[in-house]
C-alpha cells in the first residue's frame, strides 16, 4: 500500500512538473530585430513582445496554482487522487463564493452611496433656496440659533468636567 502511494506521488510530481513546461519558445519566422523599410520594427516584434508578456503571466499563474495544490496532495493523510482533486475544486469554489460575496457587498455600498448622494444634493438645493430667499430676519434667527448651540455645548462641557 505504501509503495502504491509513493508511485502515485511520483506520477503526480511528474504530471505537474512536465505538463506545464512550455520549453524554449524561440522566435520562429519573426525576423528578429530586423527593421522594416522605414527603419522601425514591425507589428511582428510588438506582437512577439505581447506574447512574451502573456506567456510569463500564464507561467506565473501556473506556478502559483502549483504552490497551492501540490503541498495538499503530498500530505500523508490524503489517500487518493480524488481527494486531491476535490481539495483543489473546493479551493476554487471557495474563491468563487468570496468573489460573489464581495460583488454583493460592492453593489450594496454603491446603492447606499447613491442614495446618500441624492439626499445630500437635495439638502444642498434646499439650502441654496433658503439662502436666495433669506431676509435679514431669517439671518438674525440663524445667527442666534448658532450662538445658542455653541453656548449649550459649552455649558454641557463645563458640567461634565465638574467632579
N, C-alpha and C positions, 0 to 999 in steps of 0.2 A: 504494500500500500504506500509506503514511504517513497519507494522508487517511482511509482506512478505519479505521485505528487511532484517529485523533482523533475520527471520528464515533462510534465505539463508546464512546470516553472521554466524550464529551458526553452520549450517551444514558444511559450508566451514571450519570453525575453527576445527571442529571435524575431518573432512576429512584429513586436514594437520597434525593434532596432532597425530592421531591414525594410519594412513596408513603406515607411515614410521617408526614406533616404532617397532624395531625388538625384543624388550623384552630381557629377560635374555637368554644367549646363552648356557652356560654350556659346559662342555667337555664330551660329552656322548661317552662312549666306547673308549676313547683315552688312558686310563691308566695313569692318572695324576701323573706326577713326579715319575714314576716307571722306573728305568733304565733297559736296556736290558742286555743280557748275558755279554757283555764286559764292563759294568759299565757306558756306555754313554746313553744318551736319544736317542730315535729312530726318524725316519723320521716323525712319527705322531706328535711329540712335535714341530718339526720345521714347519710342515705344519699348525699346530694349531696357532703358533705364526704369521705366514704369513697371515693366515685367519683373525686373530685379527687385524693386521695392515690394511688389505684391508677393513674390516668391519668399522674400525674407519675412514678411508679415505672416504668411501661412506657416512657414517653418517655426516661427516663434510661437504661434498658437498651438501647433502640434507638440512642441516641446513643453508648453505649459500643461496641455492635457496629459502628456506622459507623466509629468510630475504629480498630477492629481491621481491618476488611475493606477499606475504601476505599483506604488507602495501599498495600495489597498489589496492588490492581488497577492503580493508576497507575504502578507500576514498569514501566520500559521493557522489561524482559526478559520480561514476560508478554505473550504474543501473542494470546491469545483468551480469551473469557469462560469457557470450560470450565476453564481453569487457575485463574481467579479462584474459580469455584465449588468446584473441587477443593481449593484452599487453604483456603477457609472451612470446608469439610467436614472437612478434615484437622485444623484447629484444634479443631473441636467433638469430633472423635474423640479427640484428644489430651487434651482436658479430661475426657472420659468415662473414659479409661483412668486418668488421675490420680485421679479420684474413686473408681474401683473399687479402685485400689491403697491409697488412704487408708482406705477402708472395711475392706479386708482387714487392714491394719495395726491399725486400731482394734479389730477383733474379736479379733485375736491378743493385743493388750495386755489387753483385757477378760478373756480366758480366763486369761492368766498372773496378772493381779491377783486373780482369783477363787481360783485355786489357792494363791497366796501368802496370801490372806486365810484360807483354810481351814487351811493349815499353821500360821499364827500363832494362830488360835483353838484348834487342838488343843494347841499348845505352852502357851498360857495355861491351858487346862484342866488339863494335867498339872502345871504349876507350882502351880496352885491346890490340886490334890490333894496335892502334896508339902507345901505349907505347912500344910494342915489336919492331916496325919499326922506333922508334924515333931516329933521328940523333941529333948531337949537334946543328945543325942549327934549327931544329924544337923546341928543348928545349929553345934556345935563343928567338925565336919568342913567345913561350908560356910565358916565364918569362916577356918579355917586354909587352905583352898583359895584363897580370895580374897587373903589375905595372901601366900601363896606366889606367886601370879600377879603381884602388884604387885612383889615382890622380884625375880622373874625378869625382868620388863620393865625394872626399874631397873638390874639388872646388865647386861643387853643394851645399854642406852643408854650405860652407863659404858664398856663395852668398845668400842663403835663410835665414841666420841668420842676415844679414845686414838689417837695417830699411828702 
